[in-house]
Amino acid sequence: MANAQLSVLFFIQLFVILTACLGIGWAGKRFFNQPLVVGEMIAGVLLGPTLFGLIAPEWQHALFPKESISVLYVVAQLGIGLFMFLVGMSFRIDHFKNNAGTAAAVSISGMAAPFIVALLITPWLMSVPGLFTETTNRFNATLFMGAAIAITAFPVLARIIHERGLSNSRLGALTLSAGAVDDAGAWCVLAVVLASLGGNPFLAFKTVGGGIAFVSVMLLLGTRLLAPLGRIVERDGKITPQILSIILMALMMCAFIADSIGLHAVFGGFLLGTIMPRGVFTTELTKQLEPLAVVLLIPIFFTFSGLNTHMTMINNPELILIAAAVLIGSILAKGGACWAAARLCGQDNRTALGIGALMNARGLMELIIINIGLQRGIIGPALFSMLVLMTIVTTLMATPVFEWAYGKHARASGELGALDDDPVDAKLAPHS
């Protein structure tokens, strides 16, 4: 297919993607009180072979031919890299410091239980051809499954907490603390898996050593280099095009370095975001970058994921049983463990259920992890599809279960703020 044809096709694809994500996202928010991300995730799956390719395969292949997938892939990588940069800017370690005891118990439980489940089910999964690739050993498979089950949709829970006026409540602080630590842990585990792929000790050393050096330089030197930019923005009250260009240049270089040492571009984006000067700088930077990332680029990532999701591959009793086991195990390991830990730390049942419901959501963070797993040859399409299903179901569950367990009582007692019904809201949090 000629470049001119790909260019024309890309704009048609983008029109269809944005239309589907906007329509289904709006319907989910309007009729089911779901974050926009849920509808957009579903839209991405429906545009792939699961529905569109099933009912109109010729049209689906014409709209998304194989030659165009590489273009969508590159744009999707830009989108998640920019998104993870925004997530990094929202990462606040002070949440954990202020609620260290209970937050530590919830976060440790929310990490330990998923890895126990992964340890139990991975031998079964590896016995079924095609779920993991032949080059994936049991150690890497177990770590990957543990990270995939342990991840939390941190910005989703942050948005729910903000919408309901719980940002300064004990539940809000505990959940944000535990979610942030869990996600950091899951990304570290994924980094270990990526570092050990291929069985080459030199490559593993390069990835681990390079990763440690990269993080050290960013934390020690990067913060000092960025501090003058923060002072300029604080003084002027705005981010100029020149400063924005510098930040985008830094983002691209960090993504390149992370990818070059054997990790993934998203690590570079996230790390850069965590060291950005706080205050007016991050507020203004988010205002400028967030619409591009979450309105235009992330829907492309959802569709790229959907094109790799083949729910029809889960087509025999054994695979259906495995999909059900992965889903149930993930819910019990994450939501159940966080609920139990909160209860053991003295939280009432209502608060503990609220924490468990929010921590159980996977959202975009899960899709990023499993896409990396598919791209790096850790998992196969069938397991990828099962994990996409788990992602959608657990994210769908978060709002109604939280409302049932915590919201109604809190609203009646005056603890809970009114819901934000404005469809034109800050979209960062719903998109993870």
C-alpha positions in Angstrom: 0.0 0.0 0.0 1.4 3.4 -1.0 2.2 6.1 1.5 -0.5 8.3 0.1 -3.1 5.6 0.5 -1.9 5.0 4.1 -2.1 8.7 4.9 -5.7 8.9 3.6 -6.6 5.6 5.4 -5.1 6.9 8.7 -7.5 9.8 8.8 -10.5 7.6 8.1 -9.3 5.2 10.8 -9.0 8.1 13.2 -12.5 9.4 12.5 -14.0 5.9 13.1 -11.9 5.4 16.3 -12.8 8.8 17.8 -16.5 8.4 16.8 -16.7 4.9 18.4 -14.8 5.9 21.6 -16.8 9.1 22.0 -20.1 7.4 21.4 -19.6 4.3 23.6 -17.8 6.3 26.2 -20.6 8.8 26.5 -23.2 6.0 26.6 -21.3 4.3 29.4 -21.1 7.5 31.4 -24.6 8.6 30.8 -26.5 5.4 31.3 -24.2 3.3 33.6 -22.3 5.9 35.5 -19.0 4.5 34.2 -15.8 6.4 33.7 -15.3 7.3 30.0 -12.3 5.0 29.9 -14.6 1.9 30.2 -16.6 2.7 27.2 -13.5 3.6 25.2 -11.8 0.3 26.2 -14.9 -1.6 25.0 -15.0 0.5 21.8 -11.4 -0.5 21.0 -12.3 -4.2 21.4 -15.4 -3.9 19.3 -13.5 -2.4 16.4 -11.2 -5.4 16.3 -11.9 -9.0 15.2 -14.1 -9.7 18.3 -17.2 -7.9 16.8 -16.5 -5.8 13.8 -14.3 -8.4 12.2 -16.9 -11.1 13.1 -19.9 -9.5 11.5 -18.2 -7.6 8.7 -14.8 -9.1 8.1 -14.2 -7.6 4.7 -15.0 -4.1 5.9 -12.9 -4.5 9.0 -9.9 -5.7 7.0 -10.4 -2.8 4.5 -10.5 -0.3 7.3 -7.6 -1.8 9.3 -5.3 -3.6 6.8 -2.1 -5.2 8.0 0.0 -2.5 6.3 -1.6 0.2 8.5 -1.1 -1.5 11.8 2.5 -0.4 12.1 1.3 3.3 11.8 -1.3 2.8 14.6 1.4 1.1 16.7 3.8 4.0 16.5 1.0 6.6 17.3 -0.2 4.3 20.2 3.3 4.2 21.6 3.5 7.9 21.6 0.1 8.1 23.3 1.0 5.7 26.2 4.4 7.3 26.6 2.8 10.7 27.0 0.1 9.3 29.2 2.6 7.7 31.5 4.4 11.0 31.7 1.2 12.6 32.9 0.7 9.7 35.4 4.2 10.3 36.7 3.4 13.9 37.4 0.4 12.8 39.4 2.4 10.4 41.6 2.6 11.7 45.2 4.8 9.8 47.6 3.4 12.0 50.5 0.1 10.1 50.3 2.0 7.0 51.5 4.1 8.8 54.1 1.0 10.2 55.8 -0.7 6.8 56.0 2.2 4.5 56.1 0.9 1.8 58.4 -2.5 0.8 56.9 -1.4 1.8 53.4 1.6 -0.5 53.7 -0.5 -3.4 54.8 -3.0 -2.9 52.0 -0.4 -2.4 49.3 1.7 -5.4 50.4 -1.4 -7.6 50.5 -2.4 -6.2 47.1 0.9 -7.3 45.7 1.5 -10.6 47.6 -1.9 -12.2 47.0 -1.7 -11.7 43.2 1.8 -13.3 43.1 0.5 -16.2 45.1 -2.3 -16.7 42.6 0.1 -16.3 39.7 2.4 -19.0 41.3 -0.6 -21.4 41.5 -2.1 -20.9 38.1 1.0 -20.3 35.9 1.9 -24.1 35.6 -1.6 -24.7 34.4 -1.4 -21.9 31.9 1.9 -23.0 30.6 0.6 -26.5 30.0 -1.8 -25.1 27.4 -0.1 -24.4 24.1 -0.2 -20.8 22.9 -1.0 -19.0 26.1 2.7 -18.2 26.7 5.3 -18.3 24.0 7.9 -21.1 23.8 10.7 -18.8 24.8 9.0 -17.8 28.1 10.2 -19.7 31.1 8.1 -20.4 34.2 10.0 -17.7 36.3 9.2 -15.0 33.8 5.7 -16.2 33.2 4.9 -16.2 36.9 6.4 -12.7 37.4 4.4 -11.4 34.5 1.1 -12.9 35.6 1.7 -11.5 39.1 2.4 -8.0 37.8 -0.7 -8.2 35.5 -3.0 -9.3 38.4 -1.4 -6.8 40.9 -1.7 -3.6 38.8 -4.2 -1.0 39.8 -5.9 1.6 37.6 -4.4 4.3 39.8 -5.9 7.3 38.0 -9.3 5.7 37.8 -9.5 5.3 41.5 -8.1 8.8 41.9 -10.9 10.2 39.7 -13.6 8.3 41.6 -12.2 9.6 44.9 -12.0 13.2 43.5 -15.6 13.1 42.0 -17.0 11.9 45.3 -15.3 14.5 47.5 -13.1 12.0 49.3 -9.7 13.4 48.4 -9.0 14.5 51.9 -10.7 11.5 53.6 -9.0 8.6 55.3 -10.4 6.2 52.6 -9.1 8.4 49.8 -5.7 8.8 51.3 -5.3 5.1 52.1 -6.4 4.0 48.6 -4.3 6.5 46.8 -1.3 5.5 48.9 -1.7 1.8 48.4 -2.5 2.1 44.7 0.6 4.2 44.0 2.9 1.8 45.7 1.3 -1.3 44.1 1.7 0.2 40.6 5.3 1.1 41.3 5.9 -2.4 42.4 4.2 -4.0 39.4 6.3 -1.8 37.0 9.5 -2.8 38.8 8.6 -6.5 38.4 7.8 -6.0 34.7 11.2 -4.4 34.4 12.9 -7.5 35.9 11.0 -9.7 33.4 12.0 -7.5 30.4 15.6 -7.5 31.7 15.8 -11.3 31.8 14.2 -12.0 28.4 16.4 -13.8 25.9 18.6 -15.6 28.4 21.6 -13.4 27.5 23.4 -12.4 30.8 25.0 -9.4 29.1 21.6 -8.1 27.9 20.2 -8.7 31.4 23.1 -6.9 33.0 22.7 -4.0 30.5 19.0 -3.6 31.3 19.3 -3.9 35.1 22.5 -1.9 35.3 21.4 0.6 32.8 18.0 0.9 34.5 19.6 1.6 37.9 22.0 4.2 36.3 19.2 5.8 34.4 17.0 6.1 37.6 19.9 7.4 39.6 20.9 10.1 37.1 17.3 11.2 36.7 16.7 11.5 40.5 20.0 13.1 41.3 20.7 15.2 38.3 17.4 15.5 36.5 15.6 17.3 39.4 18.4 19.9 39.5 18.2 20.5 35.8 14.5 20.9 35.8 14.3 23.2 38.9 15.1 26.4 37.0 12.3 25.7 34.6 10.0 25.3 37.6 11.0 28.6 39.0 10.5 30.4 35.6 7.0 29.0 35.3 6.2 29.8 39.0 7.3 33.4 38.3 5.4 33.8 35.0 2.4 31.7 35.8 2.5 29.9 32.5 4.4 27.5 30.3 5.8 29.1 27.1 6.1 27.2 23.8 9.9 27.2 24.4 9.6 25.5 27.7 7.0 23.0 26.4 9.4 22.1 23.6 12.2 21.5 26.1 10.0 19.2 28.1 8.9 17.3 25.0 12.5 16.9 23.9 13.3 15.5 27.3 10.4 13.1 27.1 11.4 11.8 23.8 15.0 11.3 24.9 13.9 9.5 28.2 11.7 7.2 26.2 14.5 6.5 23.8 17.0 5.7 26.6 14.5 3.4 28.4 13.8 1.5 25.2 17.5 1.3 24.3 18.6 -0.3 27.6 15.9 -3.0 27.1 13.0 -1.7 29.2 10.1 0.1 27.5 9.5 3.7 26.4 6.7 4.1 29.0 9.3 3.7 31.9 11.2 6.7 30.6 8.0 8.8 30.4 6.8 7.8 33.8 10.2 8.5 35.4 10.5 11.9 33.9 7.0 12.7 35.1 7.9 11.8 38.7 10.7 14.4 38.8 8.9 17.3 37.3 8.7 20.4 39.5 5.4 20.4 41.3 3.0 23.3 41.6 2.1 25.7 38.8 4.5 23.8 36.5 2.7 20.5 36.6 -0.7 22.1 36.6 -0.1 24.1 33.5 1.8 21.3 31.7 -1.1 18.9 32.4 -3.5 21.4 31.0 -1.5 21.6 27.7 -0.7 17.9 27.2 -3.7 16.1 28.7 -6.2 16.8 26.0 -3.9 15.6 23.2 -3.0 12.4 25.1 -6.4 11.3 26.4 -8.7 12.6 23.7 -6.7 11.9 20.6 -3.9 9.4 21.3 -5.2 7.0 23.9 -8.2 6.0 21.8 -5.7 4.9 19.1 -4.0 2.7 21.8 -7.4 1.2 22.8 -8.0 0.3 19.1 -4.6 -1.1 18.6 -5.2 -3.3 21.7 -8.6 -4.2 20.3 -7.1 -5.3 17.0 -4.9 -7.8 18.9 -7.9 -9.0 21.0 -9.5 -12.2 19.7 -12.2 -13.2 22.1 -13.3 -15.8 19.6 -10.0 -17.6 20.4 -11.5 -18.5 23.8 -13.6 -21.2 22.1 -13.3 -24.4 24.0 -14.2 -25.5 27.5 -10.6 -25.5 28.7 -9.9 -22.0 27.6 -13.3 -20.7 28.9 -12.4 -22.3 32.3 -9.0 -20.7 32.3 -10.5 -17.3 31.4 -12.9 -17.7 34.3 -10.2 -18.8 36.7 -8.0 -15.8 35.7 -10.9 -13.4 36.2 -12.1 -14.8 39.5 -8.5 -15.3 40.8 -7.7 -11.7 39.9 -10.7 -10.3 41.7 -10.2 -12.3 44.8 -6.4 -11.7 44.9 -6.6 -8.0 44.5 -9.9 -6.8 45.7 -10.3 -9.5 48.4 -6.8 -9.2 49.7 -7.0 -5.4 50.0 -10.4 -5.7 51.7 -9.0 -8.2 54.2 -5.9 -6.1 54.9 -8.0 -3.0 55.6 -10.2 -5.0 57.9 -7.3 -6.4 59.9 -5.9 -2.8 60.2 -9.1 -1.7 62.0 -11.1 -0.3 59.1 -14.9 -0.8 59.2 -16.4 -3.2 56.7 -17.9 -0.4 54.5 -14.5 1.4 54.2 -12.6 -1.8 53.6 -15.1 -2.8 50.8 -14.7 0.6 49.2 -10.9 0.2 49.2 -11.1 -3.3 47.8 -13.5 -2.2 45.0 -11.2 0.7 43.9 -8.0 -1.3 44.1 -9.5 -4.1 42.0 -9.9 -1.9 38.9 -7.2 -2.5 36.2 -8.0 0.0 33.5 -5.4 1.4 31.0 -2.4 0.5 33.2 -3.2 -3.2 32.7 -3.6 -2.8 28.9 -0.2 -1.1 28.8 1.4 -4.0 30.6 -0.2 -6.8 28.6 0.5 -5.0 25.3 4.2 -4.9 26.3 3.9 -8.7 27.1 2.5 -9.4 23.7 5.0 -7.2 21.9 8.0 -8.7 23.7 6.8 -12.2 23.0 5.9 -13.2 26.6 2.3 -14.1 26.1 0.2 -15.2 23.1 -3.0 -13.8 21.6 -5.3 -16.1 23.6 -3.9 -15.1 27.0 -3.8 -11.5 25.9 -7.5 -11.7 25.1 -8.3 -13.2 28.5 -6.4 -10.5 30.3 -8.2 -7.8 28.2 -11.5 -9.4 29.3 -10.3 -9.3 33.0 -9.3 -5.7 32.5 -12.7 -4.6 31.2 -14.7 -6.6 33.8 -12.7 -5.4 36.8 -12.8 -1.8 35.6 -16.5 -2.0 35.0 -17.0 -3.4 38.6 -15.2 -0.5 40.3 -17.8 2.2 40.3 -21.0 0.2 41.0 -19.3 -1.9 43.7 -17.8 1.2 45.4 -21.2 2.9 45.2 -23.0 -0.1 46.7 -20.4 -0.7 49.4 -19.6 2.9 50.4 -21.2 5.6 48.3 -24.9 5.4 49.3 -24.2 5.3 53.0 -21.6 8.1 52.8 -23.9 10.3 50.7 -26.7 9.8 53.2 -24.4 10.7 56.1 -23.0 13.8 54.2 -19.5 12.3 53.8 -19.7 12.0 50.0 -19.6 14.9 47.6 -22.0 15.2 44.7 -21.0 13.5 41.5 -19.5 15.6 38.7 -21.9 15.3 35.8 -20.0 17.6 33.5 -18.9 15.5 30.5 -16.1 17.9 29.8 -14.0 17.0 32.8 -10.4 16.3 33.5 -9.9 13.0 31.7 -6.5 11.8 33.0 -7.8 9.8 35.9 -10.5 7.9 33.9 -8.0 6.8 31.5 -6.0 4.3 33.5 
